[in-house]
């Protein structure tokens, strides 16, 4: 494609988000680095530019309406449109998080970022995505949100982070509903699981690198026009709901 593709990656200042930005940038894409923290955002942009990526910072708090609206305006002004949105920003809410002891405020905060934030950002960016020749939306989810895997005997999904886990199940459900509503458009939207990746989200306890964790998002962001929509995938293929 002769025209440069433009992507917004939320939470792109570190970890998997940064590696998604770097991976798409290496393909020649122009990358909007979405992040709340100005210093980390600026550092990420500088690092990406040093590696040859056409990157620009996007001040973005996915839990704030005004911030998201301003981000959409900035992208329209700086890039003139948007081809791909990767909803990567997320929080765990802290551990432990057992259902019988979790603070409802924690659940509310996690859902505000991990689900409502995705809806807020997606809807703000949709007008630009609709103008793209091959628009893609990638929602970074997790296999811990799979009800099938959580209820299959013999499969150990680890601790029970009630708020975080439920937020990913919720996100998957929202992804399906978007796919249904957008089925008559050329927008492909899917959930992706990065695997158990070592990031500050889990205290760097994962077994995969952020570079490996970013692979599924890059794959879903670059799907062909006849690619799947409304699915849940990891590097191995389809993840059960």
C-alpha positions in Angstrom: 0.0 0.0 0.0 1.5 3.3 -1.0 -0.3 5.4 1.6 1.2 5.2 5.1 -1.0 3.4 7.5 -1.9 5.1 10.8 -2.4 3.3 14.1 -3.3 4.4 17.6 -2.1 2.1 20.4 -3.4 2.9 23.9 -1.1 2.3 26.8 1.8 2.3 24.4 4.4 3.9 26.6 5.7 0.6 28.0 5.4 -3.2 28.0 3.3 -4.9 25.4 1.8 -1.6 24.2 5.2 -0.2 23.4 6.2 -3.4 21.5 3.0 -3.3 19.5 3.8 0.3 18.5 7.4 -0.8 17.6 6.2 -3.7 15.6 3.7 -1.8 13.6 6.2 1.1 13.2 8.8 -1.4 11.8 6.2 -2.1 9.0 6.4 1.6 8.1 3.3 2.6 9.9 2.8 6.0 11.6 2.1 5.4 15.3 0.1 7.4 17.8 1.5 6.6 21.2 -1.4 6.9 23.6 -0.6 7.2 27.2 -1.5 9.2 30.3 2.0 9.9 31.7 3.7 12.6 29.7 7.3 11.7 30.6 6.9 8.0 29.8 4.9 8.9 26.7 7.6 11.3 25.5 10.4 8.8 26.3 8.5 6.1 24.3 8.1 8.4 21.3 11.8 9.4 21.3 12.8 5.7 21.5 10.5 4.8 18.7 11.8 7.6 16.5 15.4 6.6 17.2 14.5 3.2 15.8 13.1 4.7 12.7 9.4 4.7 13.5 7.2 7.7 12.6 5.7 8.2 16.0 3.9 11.0 17.8 2.5 11.3 21.3 -1.2 11.2 22.1 -2.1 12.4 25.6 -4.8 9.9 26.5 -6.6 8.9 29.7 -9.1 6.2 28.5 -11.3 6.8 31.6 -11.8 10.5 30.8 -14.3 11.7 28.2 -12.6 15.0 27.5 -9.2 13.4 27.2 -10.5 10.8 24.7 -12.3 13.5 22.7 -9.1 15.6 22.6 -7.1 12.6 21.5 -9.4 12.0 18.5 -9.0 15.7 17.5 -5.2 15.5 17.8 -5.0 12.4 15.6 -7.3 14.0 13.0 -5.1 17.1 13.0 -1.7 15.4 13.1 -2.4 12.3 10.9 -5.6 13.2 9.0 -7.2 9.8 9.8 -6.9 6.4 11.5 -6.6 2.9 10.1 -6.0 0.8 13.2 -7.0 1.1 16.8 -5.3 -1.2 19.4 -7.1 -1.0 22.7 -4.2 -2.1 25.0 -4.5 0.1 28.1 -5.5 -1.8 31.1 -5.2 -2.1 34.9 -5.4 -5.1 37.3 -6.8 -3.2 40.3 -4.2 -4.8 42.6 -4.2 -8.2 44.2 -5.6 -10.3 45.9 -9.0 -10.0 44.3 -11.1 -12.9 45.5 -14.9 -12.4 44.9 -15.8 -12.6 48.6 -13.3 -9.9 49.6 -12.9 -7.6 46.6 -13.8 -3.9 47.2 -16.6 -3.0 44.8 -14.7 0.2 44.1 -11.9 -1.9 42.7 -14.3 -3.7 40.4 -15.7 -0.3 39.3 -12.3 1.1 38.6 -11.1 -1.9 36.6 -14.2 -2.0 34.4 -14.0 1.8 33.9 -10.5 1.4 32.3 -10.6 -2.1 30.8 -14.1 -2.1 29.3 -15.8 1.3 29.4 -12.5 2.9 28.4 -12.4 0.6 25.3 -15.9 1.6 24.4 -15.1 5.3 25.0 -12.0 5.2 22.8 -13.5 3.0 20.1 -16.5 5.2 19.6 -14.4 8.4 19.5 -12.2 6.9 16.8 -14.9 5.2 14.8 -15.6 8.1 12.5 -11.9 8.1 11.3 -11.8 4.3 11.1 -14.9 4.3 8.9 -12.9 6.4 6.4 -10.1 3.9 6.2 -9.7 1.4 3.3 -8.9 -1.5 5.7 -9.8 -0.5 9.3 -9.0 -2.8 12.2 -9.7 -2.7 15.9 -7.8 -5.0 18.3 -8.9 -5.4 21.9 -6.2 -6.8 24.1 -7.9 -9.4 26.2 -6.7 -12.4 28.2 -7.4 -16.1 28.2 -8.2 -15.7 31.9 -11.4 -14.2 30.7 -12.4 -17.4 28.9 -15.4 -19.0 30.7 -14.7 -22.3 28.9 -11.1 -22.5 30.1 -12.1 -21.3 33.6 -14.6 -24.1 33.9 -12.8 -27.0 32.2 -11.6 -29.6 34.8 -7.8 -30.1 34.9 -7.0 -26.6 33.5 -5.4 -24.3 36.1 -5.9 -20.7 35.2 -4.0 -19.5 38.3 -5.4 -17.1 41.0 -8.9 -15.7 40.9 -8.5 -12.0 40.2 -12.3 -11.3 40.3 -12.3 -7.8 38.9 -9.6 -8.2 36.3 -10.8 -11.6 35.1 -14.4 -10.5 34.8 -13.3 -7.3 33.0 -11.7 -9.4 30.2 -14.9 -11.6 29.9 -16.9 -8.4 29.7 -14.5 -7.0 27.1 -14.8 -10.2 25.0 -18.6 -9.8 25.1 -18.4 -6.2 24.0 -16.0 -7.2 21.1 -18.7 -9.6 19.8 -21.4 -7.0 20.0 -19.2 -4.5 18.0 -18.6 -7.1 15.4 -22.3 -7.8 15.0 -23.1 -4.1 14.7 -20.3 -3.5 12.3 -20.8 -6.6 10.2 -22.0 -4.7 7.2 -18.8 -2.5 7.2 -15.2 -3.2 6.3 -14.1 -2.9 10.0 -12.7 -6.0 11.5 -12.6 -6.2 15.3 -11.2 -9.0 17.4 -9.9 -9.8 20.9 -6.3 -10.9 21.3 -4.5 -12.7 24.1 -0.8 -12.0 24.5 -0.2 -15.0 26.7 1.4 -14.9 30.2 3.7 -12.0 29.5 6.2 -10.5 31.9 5.1 -6.9 32.4 4.6 -4.5 35.4 0.9 -5.5 35.3 1.8 -8.8 36.9 5.0 -7.9 38.6 7.1 -9.3 35.7 6.1 -12.9 36.6 5.1 -13.9 33.1 7.0 -16.4 30.9 6.8 -14.5 27.6 8.5 -11.3 26.7 6.6 -8.1 25.7 7.9 -8.6 22.2 6.3 -12.0 22.1 3.1 -10.7 23.7 2.7 -8.1 21.1 2.7 -10.6 18.2 -1.0 -11.4 18.3 -2.0 -7.7 18.2 0.3 -7.0 15.2 -1.2 -10.1 13.5 -4.8 -8.9 14.1 -4.0 -5.3 13.1 -2.7 -6.5 9.8 -5.4 -9.0 8.9 -6.3 -9.2 5.2 -9.7 -7.7 4.2 -11.3 -11.2 4.2 -9.9 -11.9 7.7 -12.0 -12.9 10.7 -14.1 -10.5 12.9 -15.7 -11.0 16.3 -13.1 -13.6 17.3 -10.8 -14.3 20.2 -7.2 -15.4 19.3 -3.8 -16.0 20.6 -0.6 -17.1 18.8 -1.9 -20.7 18.7 -5.2 -19.8 17.0 -8.7 -19.5 18.4 -9.2 -19.1 22.1 -12.6 -20.5 23.4 -15.0 -18.0 24.9 
